[in-house]
Amino acid sequence: MHLRTMGVVFAGGNSITLFRVAGIRIAVDWSWFLFLFIVIFWLSGFFGDLLGNPGGIEPYIWAVISAAGFFASILLHELGHAFAARRAGIGISTIRLWLFGGVAEMQQESDSPGTEFKVAIAGPVVTALIAAAMIAIGIQAQGVEGFRDAVEMRITPDTNGPIAVVAWLAAVNVLVLGFNLLPAFPMDGGRIVRAIAWKITGKRGSATRFAAGLGRIFGFLFIGLGILWALNGNVFSGLWLAMIGFLVNGAARSASKSTLSEKLEQVTVSQVMDSEPVAIPGSLDTSRALEEYFLRFGWSWFPVVDDAGAFIGMALRDNFEAVPEIERANTPVASLVERDPGFSVASTARLDTLLGNPNLRRFGALMVLDEAGSLAGVVTVEQVGRALRA
């Protein structure tokens, strides 16, 4: 996981969009397909031996079902992070899956240790529930001994395709849970450690360096253990673990060197914002909005508020000009706004939580809301830049 991400391991490069869940883009890196191929190839051999039909179509089908189940497990893990982040007011742009796991890409950092802990623990909780459900189903179907044989991939007369799938998904989710809870920043366990240290010390920067130090230790352990496995004949597993170790170590090293956010911890958005933003009333018609705001000021966007001053969303000039001129007088501004919680930030938020915010990059500004949700100001890239230079 890189900055502002939460997930099983790390983010990859370019990705392919598959679908959306509750407005969240679900994407996969090309390396994820390589991983699925490896899983399917390996499991098809096992199911072929289990069913006494090596090379047949049925073992391949069960292998594909198992791989799809694993895909769903990782996706649900990331959705756990995503929905926990959304409940805390943190926008999620994309969930990305790749060779070494997945990430939920957050639009800003957590604003408190409690939020950090809740978002970090949500994914492992989902994985634990999946594992528990698979174990319960397997024991109910096969009994404790029979299900244990299936988990250990022992071929017995009582083992069949569906039970083997359930057993494999139970085992792999337990492994993902245990590995991901290791206190190795930036994995979830490391972020949980950071949240606890942040709560104790009251300093995000110190907590990050502490968790990153643990991450580097585990990174070196993964590298060493991976090399040892490879030398002992487990070449694939060893290289895989060593690669994860390199990634963990690199991400932790980068986090430990970052002091910028620590310097900004005491600066809040309200201290640098423009407290007199120009906003368009949502009840205004499109024709007047174009004339009195877009043409007058020459800006490409404006915040939109309702009659009580509450922020509704963003008005984009292109959307307004796309309305046929004959319809503009009867088209209210509120019907054309783009709505996204990520367009706004609380006035009490620390300035460091805005670093890397995609909407700040998109608009060059974020809308600042007070406790009642009313538009209190606007914070721009220039204002953030001045604070950074200071």
C-alpha positions as CSV (number, residue, x, y, z in Angstrom):
1,M,0.0,0.0,0.0
2,H,1.3,3.4,-0.9
3,L,0.2,6.7,0.5
4,R,-3.5,7.0,1.2
5,T,-4.3,3.3,0.5
6,M,-5.6,0.5,2.6
7,G,-5.5,-3.1,1.6
8,V,-4.0,-6.6,1.6
9,V,-0.7,-5.5,0.2
10,F,0.2,-2.9,-2.4
11,A,-1.0,-1.0,-5.5
12,G,0.1,-1.8,-9.0
13,G,0.4,0.3,-12.1
14,N,-2.1,0.7,-15.0
15,S,-5.4,-1.1,-14.5
16,I,-8.5,-2.2,-16.2
17,T,-11.9,-1.2,-14.9
18,L,-14.2,-4.1,-14.3
19,F,-17.3,-2.6,-12.7
20,R,-18.4,-0.3,-9.9
21,V,-19.8,-1.0,-6.5
22,A,-21.7,1.8,-4.8
23,G,-19.9,4.3,-7.1
24,I,-16.5,2.8,-6.3
25,R,-14.4,1.8,-9.3
26,I,-13.3,-1.8,-9.2
27,A,-10.1,-2.3,-11.3
28,V,-7.5,-5.0,-11.8
29,D,-3.8,-4.6,-12.8
30,W,-2.6,-6.9,-15.6
31,S,-0.5,-8.8,-13.0
32,W,-3.8,-10.0,-11.4
33,F,-4.5,-12.1,-14.4
34,L,-1.1,-13.7,-14.1
35,F,-2.0,-14.5,-10.5
36,L,-5.3,-16.0,-11.4
37,F,-3.7,-18.1,-14.1
38,I,-1.2,-19.5,-11.5
39,V,-4.0,-20.3,-9.1
40,I,-6.2,-22.0,-11.7
41,F,-3.3,-24.0,-13.1
42,W,-2.2,-25.2,-9.7
43,L,-5.8,-26.0,-8.4
44,S,-6.8,-27.8,-11.6
45,G,-4.0,-30.3,-10.9
46,F,-5.3,-30.9,-7.4
47,F,-9.0,-31.2,-8.5
48,G,-7.9,-33.6,-11.3
49,D,-6.3,-35.9,-8.7
50,L,-9.3,-35.5,-6.4
51,L,-11.8,-36.4,-9.1
52,G,-9.7,-39.0,-10.8
53,N,-9.9,-37.0,-14.0
54,P,-6.5,-35.3,-14.7
55,G,-6.7,-33.0,-17.7
56,G,-10.5,-33.1,-17.7
57,I,-12.9,-30.2,-17.9
58,E,-14.5,-30.7,-14.5
59,P,-11.3,-30.1,-12.5
60,Y,-10.7,-27.0,-14.4
61,I,-14.3,-25.7,-13.6
62,W,-13.8,-26.3,-9.9
63,A,-10.4,-24.5,-10.1
64,V,-12.0,-21.5,-11.8
65,I,-14.8,-21.4,-9.1
66,S,-12.1,-21.5,-6.4
67,A,-10.2,-18.6,-8.1
68,A,-13.4,-16.6,-8.4
69,G,-14.1,-17.2,-4.7
70,F,-10.6,-15.9,-3.8
71,F,-11.2,-12.9,-6.1
72,A,-14.5,-12.2,-4.3
73,S,-12.8,-12.7,-0.9
74,I,-10.1,-10.1,-1.6
75,L,-12.7,-7.7,-3.1
76,L,-14.9,-8.0,0.0
77,H,-11.8,-7.3,2.2
78,E,-11.2,-4.1,0.3
79,L,-14.8,-3.1,0.4
80,G,-14.7,-3.5,4.2
81,H,-11.9,-0.8,4.2
82,A,-13.9,1.3,1.6
83,F,-17.2,1.4,3.5
84,A,-15.5,2.0,6.8
85,A,-13.6,4.9,5.2
86,R,-16.8,6.3,3.7
87,R,-18.6,6.2,7.1
88,A,-15.7,8.3,8.4
89,G,-16.2,10.8,5.6
90,I,-13.2,9.7,3.6
91,G,-13.8,9.3,-0.1
92,I,-12.7,6.1,-2.0
93,S,-11.9,6.5,-5.7
94,T,-10.8,3.0,-6.7
95,I,-10.3,-0.5,-5.4
96,R,-7.4,-2.0,-7.3
97,L,-6.4,-5.7,-7.4
98,W,-3.0,-6.9,-8.5
99,L,-0.4,-9.6,-8.2
100,F,0.2,-9.2,-4.5
101,G,-3.3,-8.4,-3.3
102,G,-5.4,-5.3,-3.4
103,V,-5.9,-1.8,-2.2
104,A,-8.7,0.6,-1.5
105,E,-7.4,4.0,-2.6
106,M,-8.4,6.7,-0.1
107,Q,-8.7,10.3,-1.2
108,Q,-7.3,11.6,2.1
109,E,-5.6,10.4,5.3
110,S,-7.5,9.5,8.5
111,D,-8.0,12.5,10.7
112,S,-7.7,10.7,14.0
113,P,-6.3,7.5,15.6
114,G,-9.8,6.1,16.0
115,T,-10.6,6.6,12.3
116,E,-7.3,5.0,11.3
117,F,-8.0,2.0,13.5
118,K,-11.6,1.5,12.3
119,V,-10.6,1.7,8.6
120,A,-7.6,-0.5,9.1
121,I,-9.4,-3.2,11.0
122,A,-12.5,-3.3,8.8
123,G,-10.8,-5.4,6.0
124,P,-9.4,-8.1,8.4
125,V,-12.8,-8.3,10.1
126,V,-14.5,-9.1,6.7
127,T,-11.8,-11.7,6.0
128,A,-12.3,-13.3,9.4
129,L,-16.1,-13.5,8.8
130,I,-15.5,-15.1,5.4
131,A,-13.2,-17.7,6.9
132,A,-15.6,-18.4,9.7
133,A,-18.5,-18.9,7.3
134,M,-16.4,-21.3,5.2
135,I,-15.4,-23.3,8.2
136,A,-18.9,-23.5,9.5
137,I,-20.2,-24.7,6.1
138,G,-17.4,-27.2,5.8
139,I,-17.9,-28.7,9.3
140,Q,-21.6,-28.8,8.9
141,A,-21.2,-30.8,5.6
142,Q,-18.2,-33.1,6.5
143,G,-17.7,-33.0,10.2
144,V,-14.6,-31.8,11.9
145,E,-12.3,-34.6,10.8
146,G,-13.6,-34.7,7.3
147,F,-13.3,-31.0,6.9
148,R,-9.8,-31.0,8.3
149,D,-8.7,-33.6,5.7
150,A,-10.2,-31.3,3.0
151,V,-8.4,-28.2,4.4
152,E,-5.1,-30.2,4.4
153,M,-5.9,-31.2,0.7
154,R,-5.9,-34.9,1.5
155,I,-7.8,-36.9,-1.0
156,T,-10.3,-39.2,0.8
157,P,-13.4,-41.0,-0.4
158,D,-15.6,-38.3,1.3
159,T,-13.9,-35.3,-0.3
160,N,-15.7,-33.9,-3.3
161,G,-15.4,-30.8,-5.5
162,P,-17.7,-28.4,-3.5
163,I,-16.2,-29.3,-0.2
164,A,-12.7,-28.9,-1.5
165,V,-13.6,-25.4,-2.8
166,V,-15.0,-24.5,0.6
167,A,-12.0,-25.9,2.4
168,W,-9.5,-24.1,0.2
169,L,-11.3,-20.8,0.6
170,A,-11.4,-21.2,4.4
171,A,-7.7,-22.0,4.5
172,V,-6.6,-19.1,2.1
173,N,-8.7,-16.6,4.0
174,V,-7.2,-17.7,7.3
175,L,-3.7,-17.3,5.7
176,V,-4.6,-13.8,4.3
177,L,-5.9,-12.8,7.7
178,G,-2.9,-13.9,9.6
179,F,-0.4,-12.5,7.2
180,N,-2.2,-9.2,6.9
181,L,-2.4,-8.7,10.7
182,L,1.4,-8.8,11.0
183,P,2.5,-5.5,12.5
184,A,4.4,-4.6,9.3
185,F,3.5,-1.2,8.0
186,P,2.0,-0.5,5.5
187,M,-0.1,-3.6,5.8
188,D,-3.3,-3.5,7.8
189,G,-1.6,-4.8,11.0
190,G,1.1,-2.1,10.7
191,R,-1.6,0.6,10.3
192,I,-3.4,-0.8,13.4
193,V,-0.1,-0.4,15.2
194,R,0.3,3.1,13.9
195,A,-3.2,4.0,15.1
196,I,-2.4,2.7,18.6
197,A,0.9,4.5,18.7
198,W,-0.8,7.7,17.4
199,K,-3.4,7.4,20.2
200,I,-0.7,7.0,22.9
201,T,1.7,9.7,21.7
202,G,-0.8,12.1,20.0
203,K,1.6,12.4,17.1
204,R,0.9,10.9,13.7
205,G,4.5,11.4,12.5
206,S,6.1,9.6,15.4
207,A,3.5,6.8,15.2
208,T,4.2,6.4,11.5
209,R,8.0,6.2,12.0
210,F,7.5,3.6,14.7
211,A,5.1,1.5,12.6
212,A,7.4,1.9,9.5
213,G,10.4,0.7,11.6
214,L,8.4,-2.5,12.4
215,G,7.5,-2.8,8.7
216,R,11.2,-2.6,7.7
217,I,12.1,-5.4,10.2
218,F,9.4,-7.6,8.8
219,G,10.4,-6.7,5.3
220,F,13.9,-8.0,5.9
221,L,12.5,-11.1,7.6
222,F,10.3,-11.9,4.6
223,I,13.3,-11.4,2.3
224,G,15.5,-13.7,4.3
225,L,12.9,-16.4,4.8
226,G,12.0,-16.2,1.1
227,I,15.6,-16.7,0.1
228,L,15.9,-19.6,2.5
229,W,12.8,-21.3,1.1
230,A,14.1,-20.8,-2.4
231,L,17.4,-22.4,-1.6
232,N,15.6,-25.4,0.0
233,G,13.7,-26.1,-3.1
234,N,10.5,-24.0,-2.6
235,V,11.6,-21.7,-5.4
236,F,8.2,-20.2,-6.3
237,S,7.0,-19.6,-2.7
238,G,10.4,-18.3,-1.7
239,L,10.7,-15.8,-4.5
240,W,7.1,-14.7,-3.9
241,L,7.7,-14.0,-0.2
242,A,11.0,-12.3,-0.9
243,M,9.3,-10.0,-3.4
244,I,6.7,-9.1,-0.8
245,G,9.5,-8.4,1.6
246,F,11.2,-6.0,-0.9
247,L,7.8,-4.1,-1.4
248,V,7.1,-3.9,2.4
249,N,10.6,-2.7,3.1
250,G,10.5,-0.1,0.4
251,A,7.1,1.3,1.4
252,A,8.1,1.4,5.1
253,R,11.4,3.1,4.3
254,S,9.5,5.8,2.3
255,A,7.0,6.3,5.1
256,S,9.7,6.6,7.8
257,K,11.5,9.4,5.8
258,S,8.4,11.5,5.3
259,T,8.3,14.4,7.7
260,L,6.1,16.8,5.7
261,S,2.8,15.6,7.2
262,E,4.3,15.8,10.7
263,K,5.1,19.5,10.2
264,L,1.6,20.2,9.1
265,E,-0.2,18.3,11.8
266,Q,-1.0,21.5,13.8
267,V,-2.3,23.5,10.8
268,T,-6.0,23.2,10.1
269,V,-7.9,24.0,7.0
270,S,-9.7,26.9,8.6
271,Q,-6.4,28.6,9.2
272,V,-5.6,28.9,5.5
273,M,-9.0,28.9,3.7
274,D,-10.7,31.8,2.0
275,S,-13.7,32.4,4.3
276,E,-15.7,34.3,1.6
277,P,-16.3,31.9,-1.3
278,V,-18.5,32.7,-4.2
279,A,-21.3,30.1,-4.5
280,I,-24.3,29.7,-6.8
281,P,-27.7,29.2,-5.2
282,G,-29.1,25.8,-6.2
283,S,-32.5,27.3,-7.0
284,L,-31.1,29.7,-9.6
285,D,-31.8,28.8,-13.2
286,T,-29.0,27.7,-15.6
287,S,-29.4,30.8,-17.8
288,R,-28.8,33.2,-15.0
289,A,-26.0,31.1,-13.5
290,L,-24.1,31.2,-16.8
291,E,-24.6,35.0,-17.1
292,E,-24.1,36.1,-13.5
293,Y,-21.4,33.6,-12.5
294,F,-19.5,31.8,-15.3
295,L,-19.4,34.7,-17.8
296,R,-18.9,37.3,-15.1
297,F,-16.0,35.6,-13.2
298,G,-14.7,33.5,-16.0
299,W,-14.3,30.4,-13.8
300,S,-14.9,26.9,-14.9
301,W,-16.6,25.7,-11.7
302,F,-18.5,27.0,-8.7
303,P,-19.8,25.5,-5.4
304,V,-23.5,25.2,-5.2
305,V,-25.5,25.8,-2.0
306,D,-29.2,25.4,-1.0
307,D,-31.4,28.1,0.5
308,A,-29.9,27.3,4.0
309,G,-26.3,27.7,2.8
310,A,-25.6,23.9,2.9
311,F,-23.2,22.7,0.3
312,I,-24.8,20.6,-2.5
313,G,-22.1,20.0,-5.0
314,M,-20.0,21.5,-7.8
315,A,-21.3,23.3,-10.9
316,L,-19.2,22.7,-13.9
317,R,-19.3,25.2,-16.8
318,D,-19.2,22.5,-19.5
319,N,-22.3,20.8,-18.0
320,F,-24.2,24.1,-18.0
321,E,-23.3,25.0,-21.6
322,A,-24.4,21.6,-22.8
323,V,-28.0,22.4,-21.9
324,P,-29.9,23.7,-25.0
325,E,-30.4,27.4,-24.7
326,I,-34.1,27.1,-25.0
327,E,-34.2,24.9,-21.8
328,R,-31.8,26.9,-19.6
329,A,-34.4,29.2,-18.1
330,N,-36.4,26.2,-16.8
331,T,-33.4,24.1,-15.7
332,P,-32.4,24.7,-12.0
333,V,-28.7,24.7,-11.1
334,A,-29.3,22.0,-8.5
335,S,-30.3,19.5,-11.2
336,L,-26.9,19.8,-12.9
337,V,-24.4,19.7,-10.0
338,E,-21.9,16.9,-9.5
339,R,-22.3,15.5,-6.0
340,D,-19.4,13.7,-4.2
341,P,-18.4,13.8,-0.5
342,G,-14.8,14.1,-1.7
343,F,-15.5,17.6,-3.0
344,S,-15.6,19.0,0.5
345,V,-13.5,18.9,3.7
346,A,-14.3,19.8,7.3
347,S,-13.0,23.2,8.6
348,T,-11.3,21.4,11.5
349,A,-9.4,18.9,9.2
350,R,-5.6,19.1,9.4
351,L,-3.9,20.4,6.3
352,D,-1.8,17.3,5.9
353,T,-4.9,15.2,5.2
354,L,-5.4,17.1,1.9
355,L,-2.0,16.0,0.5
356,G,-2.6,13.9,-2.6
357,N,-6.4,14.6,-2.7
358,P,-7.5,13.9,-6.3
359,N,-10.3,16.5,-6.2
360,L,-7.8,19.1,-5.0
361,R,-5.8,18.3,-8.0
362,R,-8.9,18.3,-10.3
363,F,-10.5,21.6,-9.2
364,G,-7.5,23.3,-7.6
365,A,-9.6,23.7,-4.5
366,L,-11.8,22.0,-2.0
367,M,-15.0,23.3,-0.4
368,V,-14.7,23.8,3.4
369,L,-17.8,22.9,5.5
370,D,-18.6,23.9,9.1
371,E,-20.1,21.4,11.6
372,A,-23.7,22.0,10.2
373,G,-22.6,21.2,6.6
374,S,-22.8,24.8,5.5
375,L,-20.2,26.2,3.1
376,A,-17.7,28.1,5.3
377,G,-14.9,28.7,2.8
378,V,-12.7,27.3,0.1
379,V,-9.1,26.0,0.4
380,T,-7.0,26.2,-2.8
381,V,-3.9,24.6,-4.1
382,E,-2.1,28.0,-3.8
383,Q,-3.1,28.3,-0.1
384,V,-1.8,24.8,0.6
385,G,1.3,25.6,-1.3
386,R,1.9,28.7,0.8
387,A,1.5,26.7,4.0
388,L,4.0,24.1,2.7
389,R,6.6,26.8,1.8
390,A,6.1,28.3,5.3
